[in-house]
């Protein structure tokens, strides 16, 4: 496997990675690999899959349509 060396890591960042690794029961190296995979995988999101997830959430929760009438009524509520 290829190896990567990261230089000049700020102390605060290193401490944060070390704490996160400990919390997640991972080595620092595995924590960095996990975080890199997680970050880079977000770029590969399928738009149709994302829309399907949003539609599923919308079917579970019931939110009003935020049209002009709804917003005007919300602004004016209690101003009488």
Backbone as JSON Lines, residues from 0, in Angstrom:
{"i":0,"aa":"X","n":[0.83,-1.18,0.0],"ca":[0.0,0.0,0.0],"c":[0.88,1.24,0.0]}
{"i":1,"aa":"X","n":[0.43,2.28,-0.68],"ca":[1.19,3.53,-0.66],"c":[1.16,4.16,0.73]}
{"i":2,"aa":"X","n":[2.16,4.94,1.02],"ca":[2.24,5.66,2.29],"c":[2.26,7.16,1.99]}
{"i":3,"aa":"X","n":[1.68,7.91,2.88],"ca":[1.66,9.37,2.76],"c":[2.24,9.96,4.03]}
{"i":4,"aa":"X","n":[3.11,10.93,3.86],"ca":[3.66,11.65,5.01],"c":[3.06,13.05,4.98]}
{"i":5,"aa":"X","n":[2.53,13.47,6.11],"ca":[1.96,14.81,6.21],"c":[2.87,15.62,7.12]}
{"i":6,"aa":"X","n":[3.34,16.75,6.6],"ca":[4.27,17.59,7.36],"c":[3.56,18.85,7.85]}
{"i":7,"aa":"X","n":[4.12,19.43,8.87],"ca":[3.67,20.71,9.42],"c":[2.2,20.7,9.87]}
{"i":8,"aa":"X","n":[1.8,19.63,10.51],"ca":[0.45,19.54,11.05],"c":[0.39,20.43,12.3]}
{"i":9,"aa":"X","n":[-0.54,21.37,12.34],"ca":[-0.65,22.23,13.53],"c":[-0.95,21.38,14.77]}
{"i":10,"aa":"X","n":[-0.38,21.79,15.88],"ca":[-0.55,21.05,17.14],"c":[-2.02,20.85,17.49]}
{"i":11,"aa":"X","n":[-2.82,21.88,17.33],"ca":[-4.24,21.79,17.67],"c":[-4.95,20.75,16.81]}
{"i":12,"aa":"X","n":[-4.65,20.73,15.53],"ca":[-5.24,19.74,14.63],"c":[-4.82,18.33,15.02]}
{"i":13,"aa":"X","n":[-3.54,18.16,15.3],"ca":[-3.04,16.85,15.72],"c":[-3.75,16.38,16.99]}
{"i":14,"aa":"X","n":[-3.9,17.29,17.95],"ca":[-4.6,16.95,19.2],"c":[-6.05,16.54,18.94]}
{"i":15,"aa":"X","n":[-6.71,17.27,18.03],"ca":[-8.1,16.94,17.69],"c":[-8.19,15.55,17.04]}
{"i":16,"aa":"X","n":[-7.27,15.25,16.15],"ca":[-7.26,13.94,15.49],"c":[-6.99,12.85,16.52]}
{"i":17,"aa":"X","n":[-6.04,13.1,17.41],"ca":[-5.69,12.12,18.43],"c":[-6.87,11.85,19.36]}
{"i":18,"aa":"X","n":[-7.58,12.9,19.77],"ca":[-8.76,12.74,20.64],"c":[-9.86,11.96,19.92]}
{"i":19,"aa":"X","n":[-10.09,12.31,18.67],"ca":[-11.12,11.63,17.89],"c":[-10.77,10.16,17.68]}
{"i":20,"aa":"X","n":[-9.52,9.88,17.41],"ca":[-9.08,8.5,17.23],"c":[-9.3,7.7,18.51]}
{"i":21,"aa":"X","n":[-8.95,8.29,19.63],"ca":[-9.12,7.61,20.91],"c":[-10.61,7.36,21.19]}
{"i":22,"aa":"X","n":[-11.41,8.36,20.95],"ca":[-12.86,8.24,21.17],"c":[-13.46,7.14,20.3]}
{"i":23,"aa":"X","n":[-12.97,7.0,19.08],"ca":[-13.5,6.02,18.13],"c":[-12.74,4.7,18.13]}
{"i":24,"aa":"X","n":[-11.83,4.55,19.11],"ca":[-11.04,3.32,19.25],"c":[-10.28,2.97,17.98]}
{"i":25,"aa":"X","n":[-9.68,4.01,17.37],"ca":[-8.87,3.83,16.17],"c":[-7.48,4.4,16.41]}
{"i":26,"aa":"X","n":[-6.53,3.93,15.63],"ca":[-5.21,4.55,15.66],"c":[-5.33,5.91,14.96]}
{"i":27,"aa":"X","n":[-4.34,6.75,15.15],"ca":[-4.34,8.05,14.49],"c":[-4.34,7.84,12.97]}
{"i":28,"aa":"X","n":[-3.55,6.91,12.5],"ca":[-3.5,6.62,11.07],"c":[-4.88,6.19,10.55]}
{"i":29,"aa":"X","n":[-5.53,5.27,11.25],"ca":[-6.84,4.8,10.8],"c":[-7.9,5.9,10.89]}
{"i":30,"aa":"X","n":[-7.76,6.77,11.87],"ca":[-8.7,7.89,11.98],"c":[-8.56,8.82,10.77]}
{"i":31,"aa":"X","n":[-7.32,9.1,10.39],"ca":[-7.08,9.97,9.22],"c":[-7.61,9.31,7.96]}
{"i":32,"aa":"X","n":[-7.36,8.01,7.78],"ca":[-7.87,7.3,6.6],"c":[-9.38,7.32,6.59]}
{"i":33,"aa":"X","n":[-10.01,7.06,7.74],"ca":[-11.48,7.09,7.83],"c":[-12.03,8.45,7.43]}
{"i":34,"aa":"X","n":[-11.41,9.5,7.97],"ca":[-11.88,10.86,7.68],"c":[-11.68,11.23,6.21]}
{"i":35,"aa":"X","n":[-10.57,10.83,5.63],"ca":[-10.33,11.11,4.21],"c":[-11.36,10.39,3.34]}
{"i":36,"aa":"X","n":[-11.61,9.11,3.64],"ca":[-12.61,8.36,2.88],"c":[-13.98,9.02,2.99]}
{"i":37,"aa":"X","n":[-14.35,9.39,4.2],"ca":[-15.65,10.02,4.44],"c":[-15.78,11.33,3.66]}
{"i":38,"aa":"X","n":[-14.73,12.13,3.72],"ca":[-14.76,13.42,3.02],"c":[-14.81,13.24,1.51]}
{"i":39,"aa":"X","n":[-14.0,12.37,0.99],"ca":[-13.93,12.19,-0.46],"c":[-15.16,11.46,-1.01]}
{"i":40,"aa":"X","n":[-15.79,10.63,-0.21],"ca":[-16.97,9.91,-0.7],"c":[-18.16,10.84,-0.89]}
{"i":41,"aa":"X","n":[-18.18,11.97,-0.18],"ca":[-19.28,12.91,-0.34],"c":[-19.31,13.52,-1.74]}
{"i":42,"aa":"X","n":[-18.19,13.55,-2.39],"ca":[-18.12,14.11,-3.74],"c":[-18.77,13.18,-4.76]}
{"i":43,"aa":"X","n":[-18.96,11.92,-4.39],"ca":[-19.49,10.94,-5.32],"c":[-20.99,10.7,-5.13]}
{"i":44,"aa":"X","n":[-21.66,11.61,-4.44],"ca":[-23.08,11.45,-4.17],"c":[-23.87,11.46,-5.47]}
{"i":45,"aa":"X","n":[-24.7,10.47,-5.63],"ca":[-25.59,10.38,-6.78],"c":[-26.76,11.33,-6.54]}
{"i":46,"aa":"X","n":[-27.0,12.3,-7.41],"ca":[-28.08,13.26,-7.19],"c":[-29.45,12.59,-7.06]}
{"i":47,"aa":"X","n":[-29.69,11.55,-7.84],"ca":[-30.98,10.87,-7.74],"c":[-31.15,10.19,-6.39]}
{"i":48,"aa":"X","n":[-30.05,9.64,-5.86],"ca":[-30.09,9.01,-4.55],"c":[-30.38,10.07,-3.47]}
{"i":49,"aa":"X","n":[-29.74,11.23,-3.59],"ca":[-29.95,12.31,-2.63],"c":[-31.4,12.81,-2.68]}
{"i":50,"aa":"X","n":[-31.94,12.97,-3.87],"ca":[-33.33,13.42,-4.01],"c":[-34.27,12.39,-3.41]}
{"i":51,"aa":"X","n":[-33.99,11.11,-3.6],"ca":[-34.82,10.05,-3.01],"c":[-34.79,10.13,-1.49]}
{"i":52,"aa":"X","n":[-33.62,10.4,-0.92],"ca":[-33.51,10.54,0.55],"c":[-34.34,11.73,1.04]}
{"i":53,"aa":"X","n":[-34.24,12.84,0.32],"ca":[-34.99,14.04,0.7],"c":[-36.49,13.77,0.61]}
{"i":54,"aa":"X","n":[-36.92,13.11,-0.47],"ca":[-38.34,12.79,-0.62],"c":[-38.83,11.89,0.52]}
{"i":55,"aa":"X","n":[-37.99,10.95,0.93],"ca":[-38.36,10.05,2.03],"c":[-38.55,10.85,3.33]}
{"i":56,"aa":"X","n":[-37.62,11.75,3.6],"ca":[-37.72,12.58,4.8],"c":[-38.96,13.46,4.73]}
{"i":57,"aa":"X","n":[-39.22,14.05,3.57],"ca":[-40.4,14.9,3.41],"c":[-41.69,14.13,3.61]}
{"i":58,"aa":"X","n":[-41.71,12.83,3.27],"ca":[-42.92,12.04,3.47],"c":[-43.15,11.72,4.94]}
{"i":59,"aa":"X","n":[-42.07,11.75,5.73],"ca":[-42.19,11.45,7.16],"c":[-42.62,12.68,7.95]}
{"i":60,"aa":"X","n":[-42.04,13.82,7.61],"ca":[-42.38,15.05,8.33],"c":[-43.38,15.84,7.51]}
{"i":61,"aa":"X","n":[-44.14,16.63,8.18],"ca":[-45.16,17.42,7.49],"c":[-44.85,18.9,7.68]}
{"i":62,"aa":"X","n":[-44.35,19.52,6.64],"ca":[-44.05,20.95,6.69],"c":[-45.0,21.69,5.75]}
{"i":63,"aa":"X","n":[-45.43,22.87,6.15],"ca":[-46.31,23.64,5.25],"c":[-45.52,24.16,4.05]}
{"i":64,"aa":"X","n":[-46.24,24.43,2.98],"ca":[-45.6,25.06,1.82],"c":[-45.26,26.49,2.18]}
{"i":65,"aa":"X","n":[-44.03,26.87,1.98],"ca":[-43.61,28.23,2.33],"c":[-43.86,29.17,1.16]}
{"i":66,"aa":"X","n":[-45.13,29.39,0.89],"ca":[-45.49,30.31,-0.18],"c":[-45.71,31.71,0.4]}
{"i":67,"aa":"X","n":[-46.01,32.67,-0.47],"ca":[-46.16,34.07,-0.03],"c":[-47.27,34.22,1.01]}
{"i":68,"aa":"X","n":[-48.39,33.53,0.82],"ca":[-49.49,33.64,1.77],"c":[-49.09,33.12,3.15]}
{"i":69,"aa":"X","n":[-48.43,31.99,3.19],"ca":[-48.01,31.43,4.48],"c":[-47.07,32.38,5.19]}
{"i":70,"aa":"X","n":[-46.1,32.93,4.46],"ca":[-45.12,33.84,5.07],"c":[-45.79,35.12,5.56]}
{"i":71,"aa":"X","n":[-46.69,35.68,4.77],"ca":[-47.41,36.89,5.18],"c":[-48.23,36.63,6.43]}
{"i":72,"aa":"X","n":[-48.93,35.5,6.45],"ca":[-49.74,35.17,7.63],"c":[-48.86,34.98,8.87]}
{"i":73,"aa":"X","n":[-47.71,34.35,8.7],"ca":[-46.8,34.15,9.82],"c":[-46.28,35.49,10.34]}
{"i":74,"aa":"X","n":[-45.96,36.41,9.45],"ca":[-45.49,37.73,9.86],"c":[-46.56,38.5,10.62]}
{"i":75,"aa":"X","n":[-47.78,38.39,10.13],"ca":[-48.86,39.19,10.7],"c":[-49.53,38.54,11.91]}
{"i":76,"aa":"X","n":[-49.22,37.31,12.18],"ca":[-49.83,36.6,13.3],"c":[-49.49,37.33,14.6]}
{"i":77,"aa":"X","n":[-50.51,37.67,15.36],"ca":[-50.3,38.32,16.65],"c":[-50.07,39.81,16.56]}
{"i":78,"aa":"X","n":[-50.18,40.4,15.38],"ca":[-49.94,41.85,15.23],"c":[-51.24,42.65,15.26]}
{"i":79,"aa":"X","n":[-52.31,42.0,15.5],"ca":[-53.61,42.7,15.45],"c":[-53.85,43.56,16.62]}
